[in-house]
């Protein structure tokens, strides 16, 4: 089978398409014939081995295991199942995420997959996994758990005010929609060319960061979801309510300590405040994937696709994603 691998650290130019033996589903695993995947920040960090702490997990001199296909997001068709798999069967169309998605076949733990809604294309579904679950879990980490409810005759409660910085990227486009589904008043920060996009996704207010610095305004927010990684903690704290939450998924660029210092600052800040300051990484959760599937099926959630690349142009796709200007998801079809 064809598989996209990197045998050395570097930029997109080190990616290679190789012939690899097909994997076999072990207990509680599913073998998926991959139709589509997408680009996530994890991909270029693993490819470059930066920040260098990545190499402590992936291999100091070269990525290990050698020949391991790259990529996380997957949409495709179940080819076979291992012992213990109960929710999925051969022929099911599925989506989710795991390791080794840039390959004709990949194995995924059953918990990392759910049935793909019939009305969602495999191409779109290939862009959901990591980005959408990061948006959902990140908002929940900040206290946005479920829509507000109130009884007839009661005064409608104040909606939580959520600020999303980096609202037009892969995670951001999902975060705007999910925050609205969870009952928030959403303010989205993006560039001039993306203002209309995030407004269409449901943002109540949009801020053009090229002309307005949100941290200098008078508005205060119950939750700040920071996806850009380019603002100082003290500036963000200035616009947070006294018991609000700051959840950061983006981190400053750097090869050494900068990406690690930011999460440490957040952890320390939480020790001395009524506020919540947290860095965040998504985890695999079947129930959360199913929530995403349900929203997709109903049309309440949609995938914003920036561009679709065939597998033989995957290096271009990765370079496009890493440049940081994609609107929504960069998809790769296999």
C-alpha positions as CSV (number, residue, x, y, z in Angstrom):
1,X,0.0,0.0,0.0
2,X,1.0,3.6,-0.5
3,X,2.0,5.5,2.6
4,X,3.4,9.0,3.3
5,X,6.4,8.9,5.7
6,X,9.3,11.0,6.9
7,X,12.6,9.3,7.7
8,X,14.3,12.5,8.8
9,X,13.2,15.7,10.5
10,X,12.7,18.7,8.2
11,X,10.1,20.6,6.2
12,X,7.5,19.3,3.8
13,X,10.3,18.5,1.3
14,X,11.3,15.4,3.4
15,X,8.0,13.7,2.9
16,X,8.2,10.5,0.9
17,X,5.5,8.2,-0.6
18,X,6.6,4.6,-0.1
19,X,5.2,1.1,-0.5
20,X,4.5,-0.3,2.9
21,X,3.0,-3.6,4.2
22,X,-0.7,-3.2,5.1
23,X,-1.4,-3.1,8.9
24,X,-3.6,-5.6,10.6
25,X,-6.3,-4.7,13.2
26,X,-5.4,-6.1,16.6
27,X,-7.9,-6.5,19.5
28,X,-10.2,-3.5,19.8
29,X,-8.8,-2.0,16.6
30,X,-10.4,-1.1,13.3
31,X,-8.7,-1.3,9.9
32,X,-9.9,1.7,7.8
33,X,-9.4,2.3,4.0
34,X,-8.6,6.0,4.1
35,X,-10.5,8.3,1.8
36,X,-9.6,11.7,3.2
37,X,-7.4,13.3,5.9
38,X,-6.4,16.8,6.8
39,X,-3.5,19.0,8.0
40,X,-3.1,19.8,11.7
41,X,-0.4,21.7,13.6
42,X,0.7,18.5,15.1
43,X,1.7,17.3,11.7
44,X,4.3,20.0,11.0
45,X,5.6,19.9,14.6
46,X,6.2,16.1,14.3
47,X,7.7,16.5,10.9
48,X,10.2,19.2,12.0
49,X,10.7,17.8,15.4
50,X,10.1,21.2,17.0
51,X,9.8,22.3,19.7
52,X,12.7,19.9,20.4
53,X,10.8,18.3,23.3
54,X,8.9,16.5,20.5
55,X,12.0,14.5,19.7
56,X,12.0,13.1,23.2
57,X,8.9,11.2,22.2
58,X,9.5,10.7,18.5
59,X,13.3,10.1,18.4
60,X,16.3,12.4,18.9
61,X,17.9,12.0,15.5
62,X,15.1,10.7,13.4
63,X,11.4,10.0,13.7
64,X,10.6,6.6,15.2
65,X,9.3,4.1,14.4
66,X,10.9,4.3,11.0
67,X,8.4,4.1,8.2
68,X,5.4,5.2,10.4
69,X,2.9,7.0,8.2
70,X,2.1,10.5,9.3
71,X,-1.3,12.2,9.7
72,X,-4.1,12.0,12.3
73,X,-7.6,12.8,10.9
74,X,-9.3,10.1,9.0
75,X,-12.5,9.5,7.0
76,X,-13.0,6.2,5.2
77,X,-14.5,2.8,5.1
78,X,-14.0,-0.1,7.6
79,X,-12.0,-2.8,6.0
80,X,-11.8,-5.2,8.9
81,X,-12.2,-5.3,12.7
82,X,-10.2,-6.9,15.5
83,X,-11.6,-9.0,18.3
84,X,-13.6,-7.0,20.8
85,X,-14.9,-4.4,18.4
86,X,-18.6,-4.0,18.9
87,X,-19.8,-0.7,17.5
88,X,-18.4,-0.9,14.0
89,X,-18.6,-3.5,11.2
90,X,-17.0,-4.1,7.8
91,X,-18.3,-1.6,5.2
92,X,-19.2,1.1,7.7
93,X,-18.3,4.7,6.7
94,X,-16.5,6.3,9.6
95,X,-14.5,9.3,10.7
96,X,-12.2,10.2,13.6
97,X,-8.5,10.3,14.3
98,X,-5.6,8.2,15.2
99,X,-2.0,7.8,14.0
100,X,-0.9,7.0,10.4
101,X,-3.8,8.5,8.4
102,X,-1.7,9.5,5.4
103,X,-1.8,6.0,4.1
104,X,-4.2,3.9,2.0
105,X,-4.9,1.8,5.1
106,X,-4.6,2.6,8.8
107,X,-5.5,1.0,12.1
108,X,-7.4,3.0,14.7
109,X,-8.6,2.1,18.2
110,X,-12.4,1.7,18.1
111,X,-12.8,4.6,20.5
112,X,-11.3,6.9,17.9
113,X,-14.0,6.4,15.3
114,X,-17.7,7.0,14.9
115,X,-20.1,6.4,12.0
116,X,-20.0,9.2,9.4
117,X,-23.3,10.9,8.9
118,X,-24.8,10.0,5.5
119,X,-25.2,13.6,4.4
120,X,-21.5,14.5,5.0
121,X,-19.0,13.8,2.3
122,X,-15.8,11.8,3.1
123,X,-13.8,14.8,2.1
124,X,-15.5,17.1,4.6
125,X,-15.4,14.3,7.3
126,X,-11.7,14.0,6.8
127,X,-11.3,17.5,8.3
128,X,-13.3,17.0,11.4
129,X,-11.4,14.9,13.9
130,X,-8.6,16.7,15.8
131,X,-9.7,20.3,15.1
132,X,-13.4,19.9,16.0
133,X,-12.7,17.8,19.1
134,X,-10.1,20.4,20.2
135,X,-12.7,23.1,19.8
136,X,-15.4,21.1,21.8
137,X,-13.1,20.0,24.6
138,X,-11.3,23.4,24.8
139,X,-14.6,25.2,25.3
140,X,-15.7,22.7,27.9
141,X,-12.4,23.1,29.7
142,X,-13.3,26.8,30.0
143,X,-16.7,26.0,31.5
144,X,-18.9,26.1,28.4
145,X,-20.6,22.8,29.0
146,X,-24.2,23.0,27.8
147,X,-26.8,25.5,26.6
148,X,-28.6,27.5,29.3
149,X,-32.1,26.5,30.1
150,X,-34.9,28.3,31.8
151,X,-38.5,27.7,32.7
152,X,-41.5,29.5,31.1
153,X,-42.0,32.8,32.8
154,X,-38.4,33.0,34.0
155,X,-36.1,35.7,32.9
156,X,-33.6,34.5,30.2
157,X,-30.2,34.1,31.9
158,X,-27.3,36.1,30.6
159,X,-25.4,34.2,28.0
160,X,-21.7,33.6,28.7
161,X,-19.5,35.9,26.7
162,X,-16.8,34.0,24.8
163,X,-13.9,35.5,22.9
164,X,-12.3,33.3,20.2
165,X,-8.9,34.5,19.0
166,X,-7.9,32.9,15.7
167,X,-11.5,32.3,14.7
168,X,-11.0,31.5,11.0
169,X,-8.5,28.6,11.3
170,X,-9.2,24.9,11.5
171,X,-10.0,24.9,15.2
172,X,-11.5,28.4,15.2
173,X,-14.2,27.8,12.6
174,X,-15.4,24.8,14.6
175,X,-15.1,26.8,17.9
176,X,-17.3,29.6,16.7
177,X,-20.1,27.2,15.7
178,X,-19.8,25.0,18.8
179,X,-19.8,27.9,21.2
180,X,-23.0,29.1,19.6
181,X,-24.5,25.6,19.9
182,X,-23.6,25.7,23.6
183,X,-25.4,29.0,24.1
184,X,-22.7,31.6,24.2
185,X,-22.5,35.1,22.9
186,X,-19.5,34.8,20.6
187,X,-16.9,37.5,19.7
188,X,-14.5,36.4,17.0
189,X,-11.1,37.9,16.3
190,X,-9.8,37.4,12.7
191,X,-8.3,39.2,9.8
192,X,-10.1,41.6,7.4
193,X,-10.6,39.0,4.7
194,X,-12.2,36.5,7.1
195,X,-14.7,38.8,8.8
196,X,-17.6,37.8,6.6
197,X,-16.8,34.1,7.0
198,X,-16.9,34.1,10.8
199,X,-20.0,36.2,10.8
200,X,-21.7,33.5,8.6
201,X,-20.6,30.9,11.1
202,X,-22.7,32.6,13.7
203,X,-20.4,35.0,15.6
204,X,-22.3,37.8,17.3
205,X,-19.5,40.3,17.1
206,X,-16.4,40.2,14.8
207,X,-13.1,42.1,15.4
208,X,-10.6,42.8,12.7
209,X,-7.2,42.4,14.5
210,X,-5.5,44.4,11.7
211,X,-7.3,47.6,12.9
212,X,-8.5,46.8,16.5
213,X,-6.6,45.3,19.4
214,X,-9.2,43.4,21.4
215,X,-7.2,43.5,24.7
216,X,-7.4,47.3,24.7
217,X,-11.2,47.4,24.6
218,X,-13.7,47.7,27.4
219,X,-15.5,44.4,26.8
220,X,-15.0,41.7,29.4
221,X,-15.3,38.0,28.6
222,X,-16.2,34.9,30.7
223,X,-14.1,32.7,28.5
224,X,-11.2,33.5,26.2
225,X,-10.3,30.7,23.8
226,X,-6.8,31.7,22.5
227,X,-5.8,29.8,19.3
228,X,-3.2,32.2,17.9
229,X,-0.6,32.1,20.6
230,X,0.6,35.6,20.1
231,X,-0.7,37.7,23.0
232,X,0.7,38.2,26.4
233,X,-1.0,36.7,29.4
234,X,-1.3,40.0,31.2
235,X,-3.0,41.6,28.2
236,X,-5.6,38.8,28.0
237,X,-6.2,38.9,31.8
238,X,-7.2,42.5,31.5
239,X,-10.3,41.6,29.5
240,X,-11.3,38.5,31.5
241,X,-14.0,38.6,34.1
242,X,-13.0,38.1,37.8
243,X,-14.0,34.4,37.7
244,X,-13.5,33.8,34.0
245,X,-11.4,31.3,32.1
246,X,-8.5,31.5,29.6
247,X,-7.9,28.4,27.6
248,X,-4.9,28.4,25.3
249,X,-4.4,26.0,22.4
250,X,-2.0,28.1,20.5
251,X,1.6,28.7,21.7
252,X,4.4,31.1,20.8
253,X,6.6,29.9,18.0
254,X,10.1,28.6,18.8
255,X,12.3,25.5,18.8
256,X,13.4,25.5,22.4
257,X,11.6,26.9,25.5
258,X,9.1,29.5,24.2
259,X,6.3,26.9,23.5
260,X,6.9,25.4,26.9
261,X,7.0,28.6,29.0
262,X,3.5,29.7,28.0
263,X,1.7,26.6,29.5
264,X,3.8,27.0,32.6
265,X,2.8,30.6,33.0
266,X,-0.8,29.6,32.8
267,X,-0.5,26.9,35.4
268,X,1.2,29.3,37.8
269,X,-1.3,32.0,37.2
270,X,-4.2,29.7,38.2
271,X,-2.6,29.0,41.6
272,X,-3.0,32.7,42.6
273,X,-6.4,33.6,41.1
274,X,-10.1,32.9,41.1
275,X,-9.8,32.7,37.4
276,X,-8.9,29.5,35.4
277,X,-5.8,29.7,33.2
278,X,-5.1,26.5,31.2
279,X,-3.2,25.2,28.2
280,X,-5.0,22.4,26.5
281,X,-4.5,19.4,24.3
282,X,-7.4,17.3,23.0
283,X,-7.9,13.7,23.9
284,X,-9.7,10.9,22.1
285,X,-13.3,10.6,23.3
286,X,-16.0,8.5,21.6
287,X,-18.8,10.5,23.2
288,X,-17.4,13.8,22.0
289,X,-16.9,12.4,18.5
290,X,-20.5,11.3,18.5
291,X,-21.7,14.7,19.6
292,X,-19.8,16.2,16.6
293,X,-21.4,13.5,14.3
294,X,-24.9,14.4,15.6
295,X,-24.3,18.1,14.9
296,X,-23.0,17.4,11.5
297,X,-25.9,15.2,10.7
298,X,-28.4,17.9,11.7
299,X,-26.6,20.6,9.8
300,X,-25.9,22.6,12.9
301,X,-22.2,22.1,12.4
302,X,-20.4,22.4,9.1
303,X,-16.8,21.9,7.9
304,X,-15.1,24.9,6.4
305,X,-12.8,23.7,3.7
306,X,-10.0,26.0,2.5
307,X,-8.5,23.7,-0.2
308,X,-8.4,20.0,-1.2
309,X,-5.1,18.4,-2.3
310,X,-4.6,14.9,-3.8
311,X,-2.1,12.7,-1.9
312,X,0.7,13.3,-4.5
313,X,0.6,17.0,-3.5
314,X,0.7,16.4,0.3
315,X,3.9,18.4,0.7
316,X,2.1,21.5,-0.8
317,X,-0.9,20.9,1.5
318,X,1.4,20.8,4.6
319,X,3.2,23.9,3.5
320,X,-0.1,25.7,3.0
321,X,-1.4,24.7,6.4
322,X,1.8,25.6,8.2
323,X,1.8,29.1,6.6
324,X,-1.1,29.9,8.9
325,X,-3.5,31.6,6.6
326,X,-5.9,28.8,5.7
327,X,-9.6,29.5,6.2
328,X,-10.8,26.4,7.9
329,X,-9.3,23.0,7.0
330,X,-6.8,21.9,4.4
331,X,-7.9,18.5,3.2
332,X,-5.9,15.7,1.6
333,X,-7.7,12.9,-0.4
334,X,-6.1,9.5,-0.6
